[in-house]
Amino acid sequence: MTNKDDGRDIQPSDWTKLGAKYDGDGVSPHAAVRRQLIRTRRAIRSPPAPCHKEKNVTEFQDIRITELDADASGPAESGPLMNMVLNLSAEAPAYWRDAFTDAWKQPATAMRRQAVVDGSRLTSTCMAFELQGQIDQLNEVISATNEACRLGTEQAALRQDGELRDLKASLRYD
């Protein structure tokens, strides 16, 4: 059996490392290993991609959902889905939008509908009765994205300060 993550063959010695065992219950060792790999993949949740500081940004302000814009919301192009437009507390910078999109695309325990950030709006394409569940998931991803961006901004500011100190120490004025 081949591990799809890294392409190497799984050996019988790997079975116990993965917590799989063959105890004669009709499940082959390969099936047990496969099940364990699937459980492991589901258990691993990747954090959002780190955000990068844009020039002259020294402090990151958290972004949050403020309200549903009922006037801008309406039917999606096809089917029974609706484009639910949610206003955000601020205009989302490109680096935040990219980090949010990457985090939203990660596997989740509950179904995630399409969600797109454009400026100070987030559009979730879902059924009306699904919106609260989507907002709950969106808030989790937004919170994680805010944290990643805040840390990225702080690290970039520290790096820039260090570079300026090094530059100042190396300059000669005579």
N, C-alpha and C positions, 0 to 999 in steps of 0.2 A: 504494500500500500504506500502511496506517495503523499507526503505532507504538501498540500497546495500552497502553503505559505512560503516555504523555502525550497520546494522541489526535491528534497531528499527522501529516500525511502525510509519508512518507519520500520525499525527492527523489533523483534520480540522483546529485546531488552528495554525498549522504549515504552512498552505497554504498561509496565508497573510504574515507570516515571510519570506517565500521564494519568495514573490512577485507574487504569483499565485492568480488568482481570477476566479471565475465562474460567467460569465456574460450572460449566456444563449445563447452563440454563438455556441452551439453544442459540445463544448469541455468540457469533464468532469473535475471536480476538480483534479482527479487523473492524468489525462493526462497533465493538466496544471502544476501540481507539478513535474511530470516526466520531462517535457520539461525544466522547470526552473532548476532542478537538473542537467540535461545534460549541459545546458548553463553555470551553475556555475562550473561544473567540467572542462569544456573547458577553462573557464576564469582563472582557477587556474593553474599556471605554477610553478612547483617545481624547485627551484634552484638546480644546480648540487650538488652532495654529497660533503661535505667538504673534502679537501685533508689532508692527514696526512704527517707530516714531516718525512723524512727518516733520519737516523742517520747522523750526521755531515753535514747536508744541512742547510745553514744559509740564503741563498738567492735563490728565485725562479726566473728562467728566463722564460719569456713568450714563448710559442710555437706558431708557425704560419705556414700556408701553404706557401711554396716557389714556387713550380712549379709542373706541370704534368710531370711524368716520362713516356714518350711515349714508350720507349723501354720495360719497365716493364709492361705496360698496355696491355690488350688484352681481347679476348672473355671470358666470364664467362663459367662455366662448362655446363650450359644448357640455352637454349633460346637465345633471342636477346640481353641480357644484356652484358655489358662490365665491366671488373675489371679495373677501372681507378685508377692508383697508383699515389698518390700525395706525394711529398717529404715534410717533415716537417723541420723546422729550427733547430731542435735539437732532440736528442733521447728522447722519451717520457718515463719518469719514470713510474713505475707500478702504483703508486697512481694517477698520472695524467691520465693514460690510463683508469683506473677503473672509475674515476670521469667522464671522457668524455663519456665512454660507458653508464653509468647510465643516464647522461644528454641527450644523443642522443636517448635513448629509451623512453624518456618522450613524451607524446602526443604533436603534433605540428599542426599548421594550414595548412601547406602544407605537401604533402607526403614525407616521408624520406625513402630513400633506405638504404640498409645495408651499414654500415661504420665500418671498423675495423682498429685500430691502432696497428702497430707492429714495435717497434723500432722507427726509424726516418721516417717511411712511414705510410700513411693512405690510405687504399684501399676503394673506394666507388664503389659499384656494381650498375650501372645504365646504361641507354641509353646514347649514346654520346651527344645527344641534351639536355639531362637533367643535364649535368655536371655543367654548370654555376649556375643553381639554387641550386644544391646540395652544391657547393662550398660556395654560399652565406649563406646557412643554417649552413654548417659546421663552417664557420667563426664566426657566432653568438654563436654557442655552444662552440667552442674553446675559444672565448673571455670570456665567462662565466666560463668555466673550469679554465682558467688561473687566473681569479679573485679569484675563490674559493681556488685554490692552493696557490696563493700568500698570501691570508689571513690566510689560515691554516698554512703555513710555518712561518709567522710572529707570530701567536699565539703560536705555538710550541716553537719558539725561546724565546719568552717572558716567557713562562712557565718554560723552562729549565733554563733560567737566574734566575728566582725566586727560583727554587729548589736549585740551586747552592748557592745563597745568604743565604737561610735558612740553608743549610748544613754547610756553612762556619761559620755562627753565632752559630751553635750548637756544633762545634768541640772544644775539649779541647786539649791543647798541653803540659800539665804538668803532 
